[in-house]
Amino acid sequence: MSTTPAYTPISCSFYDELEARATTGQPCTLTYRTEPDTPPSTYHGTIQDLFLKDKVEYLRLADGFELRLDALVAVDDKELRNYC
């Protein structure tokens, strides 16, 4: 039995924000939460790739850091909750 939570897709508009940063190589600050009801963490880097693995969307930074997209809270000043 898997303890990994089911993936919740992010909004297409927010995905477009991520793609724009990946395309331009613009460094960004990711704010994310890997566990519910915990304080968010931050990570700074350049998005190198957006990819799908086992029906879950991820991003990969240039330094190899990977994150499920549904863990994102914000990228720079853009908060995921403000996108539909």
Residue, then its C-alpha position, 0 to 999 in steps of 0.5 A: m500500500s502506498t503512503t504517497p498522497a494522490y496527485t492534484p493537478i495544478s492550474c494550467s495558468f500557473y503551469d504556464e508561469l513555470e514554463a515561462r521561467a523554464t524557457t527563459g532560464q529566469p532564477c526563481t524562489l519556490t515556496y512549497r509544502t511537502e506535508p499538510d499543515t506544516p510551515p512552507s519551505t523555500y528553495h532558490g534555483t533555475i527551472q530546467d525541466l517540467f516533466l511527468k512521472d507515473k502520472v504526476e507532474y514535477l519540476r527539476l531545477a538546474d542543480g537536480f532538485e525535484l519537486r511535485l507540482d502539487a507541493l508548490v505554494a508560490v513561485d516568486d510573488k505568484e501564489l498558486r491559490n490565486y490561479c484557477 
